[in-house]
Amino acid sequence: MKFIISSTALLRGLQKISGVLTTNNTLPILEDFLFELNHDNLRITASDLETTISVTVKPDMAESTGVVAIPAKMLLEIMKTFSELPVTISVDGTNIEIFAGEGKYKLIGHESDEFPQLPVLDNTVTLTLNASLMVNAFNKTLFATGNDELRPVMSGVFCEATTESLTFVATDAHKLVRYRRHDVKAENQTSIILPKKPLNHLRNIMPDDEGVEVILEYNETNAVIKFNEISLVCRLIEGRYPNYEAVIPAQNPYKLTVDRKNLLNAIRRVSIFGSKSTHQIRFKLSGKELVLTAEDLDFASEAKERLTCSYEGDDMEIGFNSKFMLDMLTTLDPDTIIIEMSAPNRAGILLSEREENDPEEILMLIMPVMITQ
C-alpha cells in the first residue's frame, strides 16, 4: 500500500475527524486513524466506540489497496509541521514510512482487525436537509443540554420529525430551547435523541451553507449523518425524552419587548456585581421601563441599570439566572426579542419576532430564580 497526497489536503482531512478522538481509551486502537486505500480513494476513520467519523480524500497517486491503523497523535504532529508539499506514505504490514521533502520518518502502525466495525443500519428513516439548517439547529440548542449523568436523555438533543415540521429540543430542567422548522416534513412521525459530543463536532466542521446537502438517516439505535466527504455514525441515547410541551406555559399575559443587544450588554454589566453562586439578576417591570439590579451581600457590591422597553401587563419583579439569560440572548439573532411571563414563580418565555411565512420558529424557556430580600 503506497500513496502520494498533498500535505495540506491530508492534514485538513485529519483535522475534520480528530475531534472524536479521546485519551485514556480502554482500547489502544482507538488512538489511531484507520487508513483504507481503495484504488483512487483514501478513507480515513476515527472512533471512540460511541461515534465513528470518516473522511474521504483523493490521493495524487495510489498503488495497490490496503488497510492499516496509524497512531493519530504522531501523525497529526508531523503533518502540522509541513508546508504545502507532496507526502508519500508507504505501508508494509504495520511498518509505515513517510517521505516528505528531504525527510524520511518511520513509525509502527497496528492491524486493522481491532478497529470498531461500523453498524449496519436497517429499517431506517431518511431526511434530506441543508447544512445551514443543521448548523443553526445545533447552535440554537446545544448550549441548553444537561450534564446530569442520572438523566442521560437530557444530555442530548431531541429530534422529532412529523408530517408538519422538524423540531430540535434541548433542556437541562433550568432552561429549554425548542427550534422548529416548518419547511422540513417526514412521511411518518419519528423521534430520536442525538448525543451532544458528535453534534458539537459536526457544528465545528459542517459548512453553514444552504447549498450543501446533508443526509440524516437513523433507526432506533444509530444515526448516520453524511455531507460532502464526511460520514458520521453515532449511537443514539436510549430512553424516553421528557414531555417538553407540558412545561411550556400556555397563558403568558405579560409581555416585554426590548432591544436584544441593549438587554444583553446591560445584563453583562450588571451581573458583574451580582452573586457568583446564584447568578441572580432582578427584572423590575413597569410601564415603559425595565430596571435590572444585582447584588452580592458578601462583597457589598451592587448594580442597577435602566432600559427603555415596551411592557404590557401589571408591574412585576422577577429573578432570573444571568448566566442562562446571557446564553439565550447571545444565541438569538433578531434585534428585538419578546419575553412573555405570567408570575414571578413561573417560567419566562423568550421569543423572536417572526413573520407569518417564516419557516423558522424558536422558543426559549428559562425558569425563574427565587428573589431573596
N, C-alpha and C positions, 0 to 999 in steps of 0.2 A: 504494500500500500504506500503510494507516494503521490504527493500533490504540491502544486505551487499556487500561492494565493497572495494577494496584496495584504501587507501587514495591517493597514488601517481597516480594510474590509473584515479581516478576521477579528481584530480587536473589537470593532463595532458589534459584530455578531456575538462575541463572548460577553460583552457588557450587557447586552439585551437580556441574556438569560442568567447571568451570575447572581441576580438578586434573590433567587430562591435558595442559593447555597447557604448552609449553616455550618457553624463549628460544633465541636463536641458531638459528632454523629455517632450513633450506635454502629453503623456500617461504614467502614473506611471508604468504600466505593462511592459513597455519596459526596465525597470531597473531590470527585473527578468530574470532568466533562466526558461525555461519551461521543466519540467521533465515528460517524458512519459514512464511508465514501462509496457512492454508487454511481459509477460512470461519471457524468459531469455535474453531479450534485453532492454537496457535503452537508450532512445534517449533524448539528451539534446539540446535545441534550444535557440538561442539568435537572437534578431531582432532589427532593427532601422526603420522599415517600408519599407525602400528602399531595404535593404539587410537582408536576413534571412539565418542563417547558423546553421546546425545541426551536431552533432557528435554522433555516436552510440558506446556505451561501454557495456561490458558484466559484470554484477554483479556476485559475487561468489555465492550468494543466493538471490532468489526473491520470495516474497509471494504476490499473487493476482496481479491485474493490477490497474493502476490509473494514473491520470494526476494532476499536481499541478505546480504553478509558485512560485519559491523560490527567494527571494532577492539576486541578484548576488553579490553585494559588500560584504555583510556579509558572504555569503558562501565562496567566494574566500579568504577572510581574515582568516577565521578559518581553511580552508583546507591548507593554506600555512604554518600554524604553526605545522602541524602534521608531524612526521617522518613516515616511511613506517609502516602502521598498518591497520587492518580491521576497516572500519567505517560502522556503522549501521544507516540507515536513515528510520525513521518510520513516516508515514503521516496519519493523521486522519482528514479528511476535509481539513482545511487550517492550522491545528496545526502540526508543524514539530518538531520532536525530533531527535537529532544527538547524537549517543553514540560512543565514541572513547576512548579506554583505560579505564582510571578511570573517564573520563569526561562525563557529560551529558549536552547538550545545547538545548535550546528551542527557536524557532522563529515562527513568523506568516507568512504564505505564502499568496497567492492570488488564486482566482478561475481562471481556465484556459480559461474561455469563452472570456475574453477580449483580449487574446493574438492574434496577427495578424495571419490570416489564410493564408496558402501558396496558391499562384495562381495555377490554373490548366492550364497547357500548352497544346495547341493543334496546329496542323499544324506546327510541329517543324522540324528543320534541326538538324541532329546529326553528330558530328565529334568525332572520337576516336583519341586521341593524347597521347603522353607520357609526364610525369611530367617534365622531364628535358627541353623539348622544351618549355613548358608553362612558367616555371620559367625564362628561358633565354629570352623569348619574353617580359615578364613583366620587367625584369631587364634592358633590352635594350631600352624600350620605355617610361616607366612611368615618368622618370625624365623630359621628353620633353613635358608633358601635360601642358595645360594652367590653369590659375586660374581666368580668366575673367568671372564674372557672367553674363555679357551681351552676351557672346558667349559660352553657356554651352556645345555645341558639341565638343569644343576644350578642355574641361576638362576631356575627356575620351580617351580611346584607340580605334581607328577604326580597326575593324577586318573584313577582306574581304576574303572570300573563293571562289576560282574559280576552273575550271576543270584542271588548270595547277599548282596552288600554293595556299598557305595560307599566307596572308600578315597582319602584325600589323603596324599601323601608329599612331604617336603622334606628335602634333605640338602646339606651342603657338604663332606662327607667327614670332618669332625671331629665332627659331630652329625647326628642323623637323627630325624625325627618321622614316625610313622605314625598318622594319625587315621582311624578306620574307623567307619562306621555300618551296622548290620545291619538297619535299618528302611527302607533305600532299595535297590531292586534294579532291574536292567535286563534286557531280554529277551535281549541278547547281550553278550558281554564286549567292551568297548572301552576305550581309554585315550588320554589327551591330556596335553600339558604346557602349563599355563596360565602366561603371563608374570607376573612379580612386580608390575610397575607398575600395571596395571589392577586387580589384586586388592587392592593396598594402597589404591587409590582407592575401590573398592567397599566395603571394610571400613569406611571413614570415613563413607559416605553410606547404606549399607544398614541398615535398622532391625533391631535384634535382637528380632524378633517372630515367633513361630511362626505367627501368623495371616496373615503376608504371604507370598504365593506367589511363588516365583522359578522362571522357566523357563530352563533351561540347554540350549541347542541347539548342536550342533557337528558338524563333519565333519573331514576330515584336515588342513585348513589354517586354519580360522577357528572362532571360538566366539561365540555371541550369548547375553548374559545380560540377562533382562528382569524388572523388578519395578516395581510401582506405575507411575509415569510415566517411568521411566528405561529406556533401552535402550543396552547397551554391546556393541560389536563389537570383538574383538581378534584379531590374528593369533597363531596358536599357535606354540610353539617346536618347530622340527623336530629330529629326532634320536631316538635310542634311549635311554630312561632306564636308569640302572644297575639291575642286579638287586638291589634293596634287601633282599629277603628273605634273600639269601645272606650278607649281612654281620651279620645279627641272630643272635647265638649262641643255639643251641637249649638247651644244657646250662648252667645257671647255679645251681650248688648252694648258693651263699652268698646269704643273703637278709637285707637290712637294712630294718627297718620303723621309721619315725621320723615325728615331727610335722613337717609341711611348713613351717609358719611358723617354728617354732623353728630348723630347719635353715637356712632362708632368711636369717633375721636373723643367725644365728651366722656364716654364710659372708660376709655383708655386712661384719660387724665384722672378722673375721679377715683377709679379703682386702685390707683397707686396708694391712696391714703386709707384704703379700707382694710378689713381684717384679712390676713393671709390664710386663715383657717376656714372661714365661712365664705369668703369672696362676696359677701353680701353688698348689694347696692340697692338703694331705695328709689323707686319711681313715685313721685308725688304729682298727681294729675289734677288739673283744674283749669277749665276754660281753654284758652289757647297757650297754656304754659305747662311745661314739663320741668320739674326740679329733680335733679339727680343728687343724691347725697350718699356718702360712705364715711365710715369712721372706724378707727382701731383704738379701743379704750386702753389697751395695754401700752400703746406708744403715744397716746394722747394726740393722735393725728386725725384730721377730718377734712372733708372737701364737699363743696356744694357748687353746682353749676345749673344755670337755667337755659332752657332751649325753647324756641318758638315751635309750636306744633298745632295740629288740628285734633281736638279731642271731643268725642261725643259720649256723654254719659255723666253720672254723678261723680263728684270729687272722690278720689280714691288714692290710697297709698299701698303699694305692693312691693315686695322684695324679690329680687332675682339674683342668681349666681352670675357675677360679672364675667367670669371665665367662659361659662356656657353661652352667655349673650354675645360676647365678642366673637366666639367661634361661629355663631349663626350669622351675625351681621357681616363678618368677613366673607362667608361663603355665598351669601346672597349677592345678586348683581344689580338690581334696579336702583335708581336714585332715590325713589320713595318707597317706604315699606309701611305696612299696616300691622299693628299689634292689637289683637282682639282679646278682651278679658271679660270676666263675669264677677269675680270676687277676689279678695286678697289671698284666699286659700285655695283658689282654683288655677289650673294651668293657663298660661298665656299662649296665644297662637300668633305666630309671625307669618305674614303672607306678603307676597309681592303683587303689585298691581298687574292684572292680567287682562289682555284684550280678549274679546269674545272668541276669536278664531285661533288664539294662540294654542298650539298643541302641547305646550309645556305647562305643567301645574306643579307648584311646590308649596308645601305646608311644613312649618316647623313648630314644634311644641316644646315649651320649657316650663318645668314645674317651679312654683314659687318657693322662696326661702322665707321661713317664718321671721317676721320682724321682731327683733328684740329691742325693748325700750331702754 
